[in-house]
Amino acid sequence: MTRSPATPLPPPKARRRLRETAALTQAQLAARVGVTRETVRAWESGRTTPRGRKREAYAKLLNTLAGEATARRAKPAPTTSPEPAPEPAPVPVVVAVGAWSADASEEAADSLVLPAKSLDERRPGPDPGPKADPEAATEQESGPESRPDPTPEPAALTPAQAFDALYEFSAPALVRQTFLLTGRRELARESVERAFQVAWEHWPEVARDRDPVGWVRAAAYEYALSPWQRFRLRHRHPEPPPADPGDRTLLNTLLRLPPPHRRTLLLYDGVGLGLPETAAETEASTPATANRLLHAREAVAHRLPELADPEVLHRRLAELASTERLRAARPPTVRMGSERRARLLTRAAIAFTVALIGTTALTLRTAPTHYEPPVSPGETVRGVPPKVAPGALSDEQLELRQRLRDQLQDGPERLTPRLE
């Protein structure tokens, strides 16, 4: 018996984007699919995945919304004579990393163009090369044996090479962003490294995500803002603040904001994400994200009135992030750490399983095979005379014994054997 493959679904962020593009609320989409609003919210946040008939209905509805969005964006065709349409080029995926990437120009700091299918397969078009000289072409045609060398096909990237490329491009920027989120340099570096280690463990899923940097960024932010960080000994010792008084005031203002407001402000005004993308990454509704952003801007403008303009705030955040000299580990080190962590967890799971099996076997070996009633505890009985050692008979006892001997007993006399 074979099981039919599940209906493919777009990533959680794409599901939410399609719904908001069609101007549908979660309640309206839930009514069309036949589920509750909380179920749709869990689907769009990636916490759960639909199955069975609900998955088919949800996928069909998303395909319909995608077709409607494509039809709205389509332009009317020209009325000129029809010409053969060129082959469509592979659609690139633009991964936003903000304005704080290191070792890149200003244009390259805004996006990273990767193939639509995955990160580990690059399919660039053939290199046109220099323009051919007509005279040289004539000379080549004159010689029948001289043929131009075919263009070599580009080799596909291995998973390790694709991971290293993603890490080298986005890790410095993510460390600076996480520093603005936490105000701690070592925690920012550790959070980004841990997020990339988790990404390497789930690399097939991350490589095919539409926004791999967003996937890693969300993991790094979640680790950095975890409430368990406050129980670490390192958290009790404050790190030295920035040297510039203005940078110090801005960083203290950011750290006074609630973590959800701080994260929303950083994603929208710092990284430059849109409001729907910010809401999807913070797992909140769009109105709630807008309210958080407004409250965060008001709090910052209250202490620093010169940062009331979002453009000025964006520039100041970029300057504050670039003043700190934050270093990230090399990609092979991160990959080796992820593999070492996976091996330790695997060995721990194997050891726990072996210990559980041994404990179970020992219990089965030593356990009784039948019921044995418990022995009741002893009780003290009162009123019983103590035992006395034998001694001489009293006069009354002697008289009683003699009387018993003298009286005739009922019944036949005892027969005594005699020798004949």
SVG drawing of the C-alpha trace seen along z (x, -y; Angstrom):
<svg xmlns="http://www.w3.org/2000/svg" viewBox="-17 -67 59 136">
<polyline fill="none" stroke="black" stroke-width="0.4" points="0.0,0.0 1.5,-3.3 0.8,-6.7 0.1,-9.6 2.5,-12.6 1.2,-15.6 0.0,-18.6 2.9,-21.2 2.4,-24.4 4.3,-27.7 6.4,-28.8 4.5,-30.3 5.6,-33.9 4.4,-33.5 1.0,-32.2 0.5,-35.3 1.7,-37.6 -0.9,-36.0 -3.7,-36.5 -2.8,-40.1 -2.4,-40.8 -6.0,-39.6 -7.2,-41.8 -8.5,-38.9 -8.5,-38.6 -7.6,-35.4 -11.2,-35.0 -12.4,-35.3 -9.8,-32.8 -10.6,-30.4 -14.3,-30.6 -13.4,-29.7 -11.2,-26.8 -13.6,-25.6 -11.3,-26.0 -10.9,-28.4 -8.9,-31.6 -6.4,-30.3 -5.7,-27.4 -5.0,-29.8 -2.7,-31.8 -0.7,-28.7 -0.4,-27.8 0.9,-31.2 3.4,-31.3 4.7,-27.8 3.9,-26.2 1.6,-23.6 1.0,-22.2 -2.3,-21.3 -3.0,-17.7 -5.5,-15.7 -8.5,-17.4 -7.8,-20.7 -4.3,-20.8 -5.7,-20.3 -8.4,-23.0 -5.8,-25.4 -3.4,-24.8 -6.1,-25.2 -7.2,-28.5 -3.6,-29.8 -3.1,-28.9 -6.3,-30.9 -5.0,-33.9 -1.6,-33.7 -3.3,-33.6 -5.4,-36.6 -2.3,-38.5 -0.5,-37.6 -3.4,-38.7 -3.6,-42.1 0.1,-42.7 0.1,-41.7 0.2,-44.5 -1.9,-44.7 -0.1,-43.1 0.9,-45.6 -1.1,-45.6 1.9,-45.2 2.6,-42.2 3.1,-39.1 6.7,-38.0 8.0,-34.9 8.3,-35.5 11.7,-34.8 12.2,-32.1 11.5,-33.3 14.6,-33.6 14.7,-31.9 13.1,-34.2 15.6,-35.3 14.9,-35.4 15.9,-38.7 17.0,-38.2 17.0,-41.4 19.8,-41.8 19.5,-45.5 22.0,-48.3 24.7,-46.9 26.5,-44.2 30.3,-44.2 32.7,-44.1 29.9,-45.0 28.9,-48.1 25.8,-50.1 23.8,-48.4 24.9,-45.0 24.1,-45.6 20.3,-45.8 19.8,-42.4 21.4,-39.1 20.2,-37.6 20.0,-33.8 18.3,-31.2 14.6,-30.6 14.9,-26.8 17.6,-26.6 20.9,-28.0 23.0,-25.0 22.2,-25.1 23.2,-28.2 22.1,-28.5 23.5,-31.7 23.1,-32.4 25.9,-31.8 28.6,-34.5 28.3,-36.5 32.0,-37.3 33.7,-39.9 32.2,-40.9 33.5,-38.9 35.5,-40.6 34.0,-40.1 37.5,-39.7 38.5,-37.1 35.2,-35.3 35.9,-35.2 39.4,-33.8 37.9,-31.1 35.3,-30.2 38.0,-29.8 39.7,-27.1 37.4,-24.0 39.3,-22.4 39.3,-25.5 36.2,-25.5 35.5,-27.7 35.7,-26.0 32.2,-25.3 31.4,-27.4 31.9,-25.3 28.9,-24.9 29.1,-26.4 29.5,-23.8 26.8,-23.6 27.6,-24.7 27.8,-22.0 25.8,-22.5 28.9,-23.5 29.8,-26.1 26.3,-27.6 26.2,-27.7 29.6,-29.5 28.5,-32.0 25.4,-32.8 27.3,-33.0 30.1,-35.3 27.5,-37.7 25.0,-38.0 26.8,-37.0 28.5,-40.4 25.2,-42.3 23.3,-40.0 25.8,-40.3 25.5,-44.1 21.7,-43.9 21.6,-41.5 23.9,-43.9 21.4,-46.7 18.7,-44.2 20.5,-43.1 23.3,-45.6 25.7,-42.8 28.5,-42.0 29.3,-38.4 25.6,-37.5 25.1,-38.9 28.0,-36.8 26.8,-33.7 23.2,-34.1 24.2,-34.4 26.5,-31.4 23.8,-29.3 21.3,-30.4 23.6,-29.3 24.3,-26.0 20.6,-25.3 20.3,-26.4 23.1,-24.0 21.2,-21.2 18.1,-22.1 19.9,-23.1 17.6,-21.4 14.7,-23.4 16.7,-26.7 18.2,-26.4 14.8,-26.3 13.3,-29.0 12.4,-32.2 14.3,-34.3 17.1,-32.2 18.6,-35.2 15.2,-36.0 15.1,-32.4 18.5,-32.7 17.6,-36.2 14.5,-35.0 16.3,-32.2 19.1,-34.6 16.6,-37.1 14.6,-34.4 17.8,-33.0 19.0,-36.5 15.7,-37.6 15.1,-34.3 14.1,-35.0 16.5,-32.2 19.5,-34.5 19.0,-36.5 19.8,-33.5 23.3,-33.1 26.3,-34.4 27.5,-36.4 24.3,-38.4 24.9,-39.7 28.1,-41.5 27.3,-44.6 29.5,-45.2 31.2,-48.5 28.9,-51.0 29.8,-52.8 32.3,-55.6 30.3,-58.3 27.6,-59.9 25.1,-60.0 25.5,-56.4 25.3,-55.5 22.0,-57.4 20.5,-55.8 21.5,-52.3 20.0,-52.9 16.8,-54.2 16.5,-51.1 17.2,-48.7 14.4,-50.4 11.8,-49.4 9.9,-46.2 11.5,-43.3 8.6,-43.1 8.6,-46.8 12.4,-46.9 12.4,-44.0 9.7,-45.6 11.5,-48.9 14.8,-47.2 13.2,-45.2 11.2,-48.1 13.4,-51.1 16.7,-49.4 16.7,-46.4 14.1,-48.0 11.5,-45.3 7.9,-46.1 5.1,-46.0 3.6,-42.6 7.1,-41.0 7.8,-42.5 4.5,-41.2 5.1,-37.7 8.6,-37.5 7.4,-38.7 4.4,-36.4 1.9,-39.2 -1.0,-40.7 -0.3,-43.7 -2.4,-46.1 -0.5,-45.0 2.8,-45.4 1.8,-48.9 0.9,-49.8 4.2,-48.5 6.1,-50.5 4.2,-53.7 4.8,-53.3 8.5,-52.5 8.9,-55.6 7.2,-57.8 9.4,-56.4 12.5,-57.1 11.4,-60.6 10.5,-61.4 14.0,-61.0 15.7,-62.0 13.6,-64.5 16.0,-64.7 15.2,-61.1 11.5,-61.7 12.2,-61.4 12.3,-57.7 15.1,-58.4 17.3,-60.0 16.5,-57.1 17.6,-54.6 20.8,-56.5 21.6,-56.7 21.0,-53.0 23.3,-52.2 26.0,-54.5 25.6,-53.0 25.9,-49.5 29.0,-50.3 30.9,-51.9 31.2,-48.6 34.0,-46.2 32.1,-42.9 33.7,-39.8 32.1,-36.6 33.7,-33.1 34.6,-31.5 32.0,-29.4 33.9,-26.1 34.1,-26.6 30.3,-27.2 29.6,-24.1 32.0,-21.9 30.3,-23.2 26.9,-22.3 28.1,-18.8 29.8,-18.4 26.6,-19.4 24.6,-17.0 27.0,-14.2 26.8,-14.9 23.0,-15.0 22.9,-11.7 25.3,-10.0 23.4,-11.3 20.2,-10.0 21.8,-6.6 23.2,-6.4 19.9,-7.3 18.2,-4.6 20.7,-2.0 20.4,-2.9 16.6,-2.7 16.8,0.7 19.2,1.9 17.0,0.7 14.0,2.3 15.8,5.6 17.1,5.6 13.6,4.8 12.2,7.7 14.9,10.0 14.6,9.2 10.9,8.7 8.8,11.5 6.8,13.8 4.0,14.4 2.2,12.6 3.7,12.9 1.5,11.6 3.3,9.4 4.1,10.7 2.1,9.0 4.1,7.4 4.1,9.0 1.8,7.9 2.3,8.0 -0.2,10.2 -0.8,9.3 -2.0,11.5 0.0,14.6 2.1,15.8 5.7,16.1 7.4,19.5 8.9,20.8 11.7,23.3 10.8,26.7 11.5,27.2 10.4,29.1 6.6,29.8 4.7,28.1 2.8,30.0 -0.5,29.4 0.9,30.7 2.3,33.8 -1.1,34.5 -2.9,34.1 -0.5,36.4 -1.0,39.1 -4.8,38.8 -4.7,39.2 -2.6,42.3 -4.8,43.9 -8.2,43.4 -9.3,46.0 -9.5,44.7 -12.4,45.6 -11.8,47.9 -9.8,51.1 -6.6,51.6 -3.4,51.0 -1.8,54.2 1.7,54.8 3.7,57.2 5.4,60.0 7.9,62.6 6.7,66.1"/>
</svg>
